[in-house]
């Protein structure tokens, strides 16, 4: 994995399987053919309580469940997954072309899964499932033209991405909480660089990245050229395959430039929180052994160069590329994107450093890259101790980005996606940038850090089709005093992730923001990140009460965290995930890796969740956020959803605070709507008779803001500390 200077074995544990993806349990039953026994035909397009089940998705008993109770939904009558683009043959993943890329796939295709057992009887698939003609075959262009002329919703239905069934199968229901996504969509065995190269060839003149505040616009052709130039420059500075490069700062063009340049050169990108101070930065650099660090001079109050000097005082007196630091022994190269400071390279130096020999070196190196090798380290929040470096491979993020784009229904049309989320977070780097590299959509970054007004301006000016963010971000946008002055008519959907979405907020997003195809997604950094995502035409009920349906090539189960046994459907327990998406491990931390990844490759999310009979997941809360009051388990998310129905409440967060008698008590931290007044008694009276008495908040505190991460998530552990101090507990 590492370069020649790093003789250590790969610092993640346990080792991934050769495929990089755990095999499904061999006792899983095969899927039925269309029209086989087990259920009747389904009507597509209904939103009257029926779940959108993509073709050949199944819900089965968990391993160890009741024999014979495995269940499978018969495929709907519409075609199986056609190629997302009419211009591509069905036998290849989107964007793939025979012989394209540098030498084809850089990763040997995975072995076939274990035999699933005897096939169930059933008639042949209907003629509607026939694949498109091969390129150049008679009728190919006519077929493509007819598909291209169809409206977007029809294309979504034909591609199987937004299929809805009227009701679940009437028999053979699963009894335990386990679901496996479809395997009809082939996984990609490509590197990040291959994906970018192929997409740049398909859409050379289309805008790839726009940074509105900085006035930066790059087409795919321009971006690919600069990525290759930067990759050669990094090699010229002495970086090698397997070295770690830290990217530290807000949303700037240089961030995405380094994201793809490091991938091209086999260098591992380390995503560093732009809010980190000296001690946090020092921990991260030492933990992963960063050889290089890239950052801007300053952003707002963050003076990055000065912060680094606190841990590396030798920087000022060093020559560029020759840093020898006592506290940061691995660090030798520091690159400042916008100025020339002592001991550092300017980004322009990097872009000019590579010559023809380095380009030749780069091309040779790319032939050695494998999609199973690590490409990104993303540090999780350190709420339960020091941050952990989740190590992701090309295969992890390439396939997650591909499946996100497919679930959203992004085709080869010119889609523009507004991304106010931070690049150091998976929602932007994978859900935004990797979708761009795979599907040819355009990424529009509204501002270096989130600003509600800037996001609305970007959508209006850049005519964006999609808008991704957290619920907190959408609330901030909807709360802008001049909200009605922005033209959001080009919006059609987006991704909301990070926390539950209150029904009132979701309704405003769908209507006032013109985003009817909005989907809710769930994931963790350790899972690349998305494992559940809704469908564009899910009902509002599903968009607000669930985090969507299982992703392809992914398994999920719910277990009792105390006993480790599967729980019945619609019962709370710990959510576990298995599939291609699970990280390689925590960097240089085998013990903590073993704590969360079992021997059979199940990742323990630490989230309390439930699965319904249709395979939809509801997140109830974090295991560590659960409030235990006098022996009663109280889930904050459930109480937050209820309090959001109060007409004067804009936003609410519920935490548990210590109590000498009950162990913990419920504290509701409420932000009121503008111009509204409310009392503690009003809130308690609203709760009485509607929720269990032990769930009624003992404490109600009205606040103006919450402590947030850079990605917009509420830091509940900090909020808990603030409340205990405020209440003098």
Buried (B, 14 or more C-beta within 10 A) or exposed (E): BBBEEBEEEBBBBBEBEEBBBBBBBEBBBBBBBBBBEBBEEBEBBBBEEBBBBBBBBBBBBBBEBEEEEBBBBBBBBBBBBBBBBBBBBBEBBBBBBEEBBEEEBBBEEBEEEEEEEEEBEBEEBBEEBEEBBEEEEEEBBEBBEEBBEEEBBEBBBBBBBBBBBBBBBEEBEBBBBBBBBBBBBBBBBBBBBBBBBBBBBBBBEBBBBBBBBBEBBBBBBBBBEBBBBBBBBBBBBBBBBBBBBBBBBBBBBBBBBBBBBBBBBBBBBBBBBBBBEBEBBBBBBBBBBBBBBBBBBBBEEBEBBEBBBEBBEBBEEBEBBEBEBEEBEBBBBBBBBBEEBEBBBBBEBBBEBBEEEBBEBBEEBBEEBBBBBBBBBBBBBEBEEEBBBBBBBBBBBBBBBBBBBBBBBBBBBEBBBBBBBBBBBBBBBBBBBBBBBBBBBBBBBBBBBBBBBBBBBBBBBBBBBBBBBBBBBBBBBBEBEEBEEBEBEBBBBBBBBBBBBBBBBBBBBBEEBBBEBBBBBBBBBBBBBBBBBBBBBBBEEBBBBBBBBBBBBBBBBBBEBEEEEBBBBEEBBBBBBBBBBBBBBBBBBBEBBBEBBBEEBBBBBBBBBBBBBBBBBBBBBBBEBBBEBEEEEBBBBBBBBBBBEBEBBBBBBBBBBEBEEBBBBBBBBBBBEEEEEBEBEEBBEBBEEEBEEBBBBBBBBBBEEBBBBBBBBBBBBBBBBBBBEBBEE
